[in-house]
Amino acid sequence: MTTYSSEQPDRADLDATEGPAVVIFGTTWCGHCLAADRYLTPALAAHPEVPVIAVEDGKGRRLGRSYRVKLWPTLIFLRDGVEVDRVVRPTGRAMIDAPLATITQEGPATT
């Protein structure tokens, strides 16, 4: 089960991240988040080299607003601090595997 941290990293720190990273916005009580865990867990486990930042989102949480998150879970796929892709409410593992493959490829980030 994904553990969402109430501690929020600074957006500037995420923007300065080198290499691939995934930021997940959600909550532990969200039904969509719980349902998505069956796809998230194995997909992310297949890429242990990719840092994952799971952030509890909600009213008054600035980080989620800076990414314009509206629904949970929202996965933001970063490469060198740049958003390369996002997935909202994944309903299958392929929805997570494809952007993971993109951000783990060598080369410059694309948008």
C-alpha positions as CSV (number, residue, x, y, z in Angstrom):
1,M,0.0,0.0,0.0
2,T,1.3,3.4,-0.9
3,T,2.1,5.6,2.1
4,Y,1.5,9.2,1.4
5,S,3.7,11.6,3.4
6,S,2.1,14.7,5.0
7,E,5.5,16.4,4.6
8,Q,5.6,18.2,1.3
9,P,8.9,18.7,-0.6
10,D,9.5,22.2,-2.0
11,R,8.5,22.5,-5.7
12,A,11.9,24.1,-6.3
13,D,13.6,20.9,-5.0
14,L,11.5,18.7,-7.4
15,D,12.3,21.0,-10.3
16,A,16.0,20.6,-9.5
17,T,15.8,16.8,-9.4
18,E,18.3,15.0,-11.7
19,G,17.2,11.9,-13.6
20,P,13.9,10.2,-13.4
21,A,11.4,10.6,-10.5
22,V,7.7,10.0,-9.9
23,V,5.5,12.2,-7.7
24,I,2.3,10.6,-6.6
25,F,-0.5,12.7,-5.1
26,G,-3.3,11.0,-3.1
27,T,-4.4,10.0,0.3
28,T,-4.6,6.7,2.2
29,W,-8.4,6.9,2.5
30,C,-9.1,7.6,-1.2
31,G,-10.9,4.6,-2.9
32,H,-9.3,5.4,-6.2
33,C,-5.9,5.5,-4.6
34,L,-6.5,2.1,-2.9
35,A,-7.7,0.6,-6.2
36,A,-4.7,2.0,-8.1
37,D,-2.2,0.4,-5.6
38,R,-2.6,-3.0,-7.3
39,Y,-1.0,-1.5,-10.5
40,L,1.4,1.0,-8.8
41,T,3.2,-1.4,-6.5
42,P,4.4,-3.8,-9.1
43,A,5.1,-1.2,-11.7
44,L,7.2,0.9,-9.4
45,A,8.9,-2.2,-7.9
46,A,10.2,-3.0,-11.4
47,H,12.1,0.3,-11.4
48,P,13.8,0.5,-8.0
49,E,16.2,3.1,-9.4
50,V,13.4,5.6,-9.8
51,P,12.8,7.7,-6.7
52,V,9.1,7.9,-5.7
53,I,7.7,10.7,-3.7
54,A,4.2,10.0,-2.5
55,V,2.6,13.1,-1.1
56,E,-0.7,13.5,0.8
57,D,-2.8,16.0,-1.1
58,G,-5.8,18.0,-0.1
59,K,-7.2,21.4,0.7
60,G,-4.5,23.9,1.4
61,R,-1.7,21.7,0.0
62,R,0.4,24.0,-2.3
63,L,2.5,21.3,-4.0
64,G,-0.5,19.6,-5.6
65,R,-1.9,23.0,-6.7
66,S,1.4,23.9,-8.3
67,Y,1.0,20.8,-10.5
68,R,-2.7,21.5,-11.0
69,V,-3.7,18.2,-9.4
70,K,-7.5,17.8,-9.4
71,L,-8.1,14.1,-8.9
72,W,-6.4,11.3,-6.9
73,P,-4.2,9.5,-7.5
74,T,-2.3,11.7,-9.9
75,L,1.2,10.5,-10.9
76,I,3.6,13.1,-12.2
77,F,6.5,11.5,-14.2
78,L,9.6,13.8,-14.0
79,R,12.9,13.7,-15.9
80,D,15.5,16.2,-14.7
81,G,12.8,18.1,-12.9
82,V,10.6,18.5,-16.0
83,E,7.1,16.9,-16.2
84,V,7.3,14.4,-19.0
85,D,3.9,12.7,-18.5
86,R,1.1,12.3,-16.0
87,V,-1.4,9.6,-15.2
88,V,-4.7,10.3,-13.4
89,R,-6.5,7.4,-11.8
90,P,-4.7,4.6,-13.5
91,T,-6.9,1.6,-14.3
92,G,-4.1,-0.8,-15.5
93,R,-0.4,-1.3,-15.2
94,A,0.3,-0.4,-18.8
95,M,-0.8,3.2,-17.9
96,I,2.1,3.4,-15.5
97,D,4.7,1.2,-17.4
98,A,4.7,3.4,-20.5
99,P,5.6,6.7,-18.8
100,L,8.1,4.9,-16.5
101,A,9.8,3.6,-19.7
102,T,10.0,7.1,-21.1
103,I,11.6,8.7,-18.0
104,T,14.1,5.9,-17.5
105,Q,15.5,6.2,-21.1
106,E,18.7,8.0,-21.5
107,G,18.5,11.4,-23.2
108,P,17.1,14.9,-22.6
109,A,13.6,15.4,-21.2
110,T,10.8,16.1,-23.6
111,T,7.4,17.6,-23.1
